[in-house]
Amino acid sequence: MARVVGSVVATQKDPSLVGKKLMIVQQINSDQQPVRYEQVAADTVNAGIGDNVLIVRGAGARRADKGRDNGQDRDVNDCTIVGIIDRFDK
């Protein structure tokens, strides 16, 4: 889980990232407190700054956006936003 805290604009990047919105995310725990560090994630769900989101890393992140990659097999993405959290029930 993470909170979107900003966005990144990169005019020069790997071709597999062209057309993808890049967001800065801060990992959070279930109490919505920051943990770990900020990182950049590709956004597949149109999240906005301030949204709490679900993120996946590694192979899952590379597969999350396969339907939109114009047939590219190579993907350098290691973190992807795959859902927007509506609420936390504890």
C-alpha positions, 0 to 999 in steps of 0.5 A: 500500500502507498500514498501518491505524493507527487508525479514525475515528468521525464522527457527522455526515458526507456521506450517501454515507459513512453505514454505511462504516467509516473507517480511518486508513491510513499509506502504506508501501513494499515494505519496510513503512516509512512513506512520505508521510502518514496519510489516511482510507480507507473500508474495504470488506474489514473490515481491522483496525488493524495490517493491511497493506492495498491502497488505491485513490484517485480514481475507483477508490476511488469505484467500489470500493464501488458494490455497497453504496451503495444506488443512490447516484450521488454519492460523496465518497470519495477513498481506499478499502481494497480488499484485505488484504495477506497477505505481501510477496514480493521 
